[in-house]
């Protein structure tokens, strides 16, 4: 408290890591530092009570002032006219003073004198009474001059009052002058400010804006945790525990966002819900969070399939939606400006279809769709016309039997498509290797699916500055720099990105932008004595094998370095590698196979 004789002064010191704007908003919210005074502007208008706004209140006040000033002016004018009438009679009497005195002296009574004066000088009764009541001392020449001056002043006053009544602009100027006189007499400098609108402190203003990781499991448990809780590691590491999950539960969504951004939750049934990121409960890294049904009113047959983080609703933006049956739909983002608490229909799904992915675009992007069998198609967004929320969409890719789409992303020139399989293998392929096609085709090979790699679970468009986060079915997460993932051809399997133990598989992948604090952070790779041999095996697995002779040489080197007790396991591994190389050689012609018959379903 720094208050002194000069006034009140309070200084608030905040911690170094605190946001002073948030602290100030909290003071506004919870103290009298900023206050609002409510005014019930109820008034009688034409003898009826009405609730008025500020403009109406000022209008009716002005109308009332017009009426008041008009009636006052009429009263003053009547009073001035009456006085002037009396003075006119007195001036007549002064001008004929000798004759007036003679008539009064000759009259036998006051009544006879009054009648004689009225008849002789054409005076009114009021004027005559005023003359008879006049004292002799007022008959002097000096008193006559005073009466004449008063009469002239009354003539000027009456002219001014008549002008007020005749001209509305003069009437308004009188009201303005009187209000300024009141201000000058009673006004003092304002100590507070009046805003155009009430600045209600929103709860969002009390929340510090920071990057957070949002995780959602298949059982519907959701939570947020600061992005700083995860540090980057080299590929092939074991990762850190992202959340503590119950048995048979797995993470289905993980992404990075800001606490102040809007989250659009799209369900498998094509509905959309909206929340602020800070409304997601903040929990520790090893806790499971809160079930989504306690936050969103989702129905029993609904599951959160996709979560989209957006800043604000802008004109000209679109949402591109993709389904598991390879259908794509484009809807203006402004159609989702008003999402009810119980959700909104985002897309009308065909039978046995589910919503897969949603992306925000400006209407001129190029899209790429990837399937679990490793096929992909790249097409222009303009090929998909804008549709309403209840539309079903059109075909993006023709799927083979048993195949389904796993991801849809925006194709950015100069970046790479990073594909991850369920067994933790992945690779990057330049987007230039995927030629632009008309939507509805079968696409081209994007990933070589083998028994060892498993099917494709996720794919994202990345660049060298990006990082990705992989999460397996045990809830273990790992962050990997994108530039550490090998860039290979479309018809390749890639390298091991995340090791899997037992029946664990990779279930999701999220793209992460590198933060400034992490640019200088050292890379971490945990290695113990039991993993030394695994490291050599990983080195062997990471190499791209395309030549049969080279493969045999590597096979011999690898066999010499392994203990004899693992020879049986080596034979299985060699058989898988032989099968993979053989399939690579046979798939050259199938790589460019497209379906010429394109179908446009609406």
Secondary structure, 3 states (H helix, E strand, C coil): CCCECCECCCCCCCCCCCCHHHHHHHHHHHCCCCCCCCCCCEEEECCEEEECCHHHHHHHHHHHHHHHHHHHHHHHHHHHHHHHHHHHHHHHHHHCHHHHHHHHHHCCCHHHHHHHHHHHHCCCHHHHHHHHHCCHHHHCHHHHHHHHHHHHHHHHHHHHHHHHHHCHHHHHHHHHHHHHHHHHHHCCCCCCCCCCCCCCCCHHHHCCCCEEEEEEECCCEEEEEEHHHCCCECCCCCCEECCCCCCCCCEEEEEEEECCCEEEEEECCCEEEEEEHHHCCECCCCCCCEEHHHCCCCCCCCCEEEEEEECCCCCCCEEEEEECCCEEEEEEHHHHCCCCCCCEECCCCCCCCCEEEEEEECCCCEEEEEECCCEEEEEEHHHCCECCCCCCCEECCCCCCCCCEEEEEEECCCCEEEEEECCCEEEEEEHHHCCECCCCCCCEECCCCCCCCCCEEEEEEECCCEEEEEEECCCEEEEEEHHHCCECCCCCCCEECCCCCCCCCEEEEEEEECCHHHHCCCCCCCCCHHHHHHHHHHHHHHCCCCCHHHHHHHHHHHHHHCCHHHHHHHHHHHHHHHHHHHHHHHCCHHHHCCCCCCCCCC
